[in-house]
Amino acid sequence: MTGKIVTLLIVAVALAAGGLMYWLQVYYYYETLGPEDAAITLVPQEADDPRPVDVAEFQGIDANSSPLRYRACFTLPDPDGLRDTYEVYPAPIPLTAPSWFDCFDAEAVGEALERDEARAYLAERNIEYGVDRVVAVFPDGRAYAWHQLNNCGETDYTGTPVTEECPPRPD
């Protein structure tokens, strides 16, 4: 009888720990961003400094546990002319968001980018070392933002020495 109790106790503790880890990863570390966090920028072609763009209907989340957890959904009142003005992002790969942040569907955005139904732009280079902010824009003005590892970040993450084109790593 004692063996069954110990086994049940171990299983109960394991289930509780697993549930806690799931909750921490999916809910705890995220914070909802408010309108004051709706400052979206895009990098013009032939320039390095991002310029602010007008956004509406902003919804966003972020977490201090990883620079890759940022996601945002918003609309751009004037999406026309972005292609001729701002730097197109070469290899956008939207990262999935928690299921409770239902405005951001990474799979649908990714498929739209592949079919050229949306275009991705560089919003800010090296928002943190090796991480770019990317914005995907649809012709109707719907837009989605996320953080994505750039070449320097991918190289640094794998432990490979970074090239001279990468900025120095901050202390």
N, C-alpha and C positions, 0 to 999 in steps of 0.2 A: 504494500500500500504506500509506503514512503517513496518508493521509486516513481510511482504514478504522480504523486504530488509534486516531487522535484521536477519531473518532466513537464507537467502542466505549468509550473512556475517558470521554467526556462522558456517554454513556448510563449507564455503570456508576456514575459519581459521582452523577448525577441520581437513579438508583434507590436508591442508598445514602442519600442525603440525604432522599428521600421516605420511605423506611422508618424512618429515624431520627426524622423529624418525627411520623410516625404513632405510633411507640412512645412518644415523649415525651408526646403528647397523650392517649393511651389508657391508658398504664401508669405512666410515670415520676412524674408529679406527684401521683398519688393515693397516699394512705396509708390503711391499714385502721385503723379505730377499734376500740378494745378496750372491755371492760365499763366501764372508768373513764370513758368518753366517752358512756355511755348515759343521761345526764341529759336526759330529755325533759320539757318543760314545756308547759302550755297556758294561754292567757289566759282568765280568767273573764269572763263577760258583765259589763258595767258596771264593769270594772276595767282597769288598765293593766299591773299586775305579773303576770308569768307564775308559775304554780304548778307544782311538780314533780308528775309522775304516775308511778306504778309501771309499769315495763316489764320484760319478760322476753324472752329469745332475741334480744338485740340484735345486729345486724350493721350496720356502717356504713363509709362511706368519705368522705374529704374531701381537699381539695387547697388548698395555700396560694396557688396561682396564680389562683384566682377564687373569690369567695364563693358562686357558683352551683353549685359542684361537689359540695356536700354531698348525700348520699343515705343513708337508713337504713331498715332493715326490723326490725320487732320485734312483739311482741304486748303487748296491754294486758289484764291479768288481769280487769279489770272495766270493759268498754266501755259498759255500760248507764248511762244518765243523763248522758252527755257532752253531748248535745244541749241539755239544759235548764240546764247549768252553764257551758259554755265557748262562747267566741265562734266562730261559724261563719265560715269564710273565704269571701269573696264570689265570687271567680273563680279557683278553683284550676286550675293547669295543670302537671301533673307533667312535669318535664324528664327526658329519657332518661339512663340511666346507661350506663357502659361495658358491653359485652357480657359481660365476665368477672364482673361483679357481678350474678349471675343471680337474686338474690332480689327485685330491684327491676324490675318491668315497668311502665314509665311508661304505655304504651299501654293495658294492662289496667286500671290504676288510674284513668286518665282516663276510660275507657269506663264503669267502675263508678260514678264520680262523676257522669257525665252521666245514667246510668240510676237515680240515687239508691240504688244498692246500697252505697254508701259515703258518708261525710260528711267534709268537710274542715274543719279547725279551725286557728285561728291559734295557733301554738306560741310564737312570739316576734316582736314587731314590731321592725323595724330592727336585726336581729342584726348587720348592717353597714349603713352608710347606704344606704337605698333597697332593702334586701333583707329579706324576711320569711321565717321558717321556718314551713312549712305541714306539717300532719300529716293524712293521710287514714286514717280508721278504718272497718273493716268490722264488721258486727254480731257476727261470731265472734271479734273481738279482734285480728285481723291489722291492722297499722298500718304506714304508710309515710311517711317524712318527706323533704322536699327544701327547698331555698331557692328563692325566687321573687321577681322584681322587683316592688315595689309601685308605686303611682302616682308617688311621689316619685322612685324609682329609674328608672322608665321615662322620666319627664319629663327628669330630669337626664342620662340616657344619650343622649337625642336632642339635647341642647344647648338645649332650651327652658328659659326661666327657671322655676324651681319656685315654687309658690304659697306663701302664708303658712302653710297647714296643714302644710307639710313642716318638719321640724326643721332647724336650721342644719347645714350640711355641716361635718363635722369637718376640722380642718387636716391 
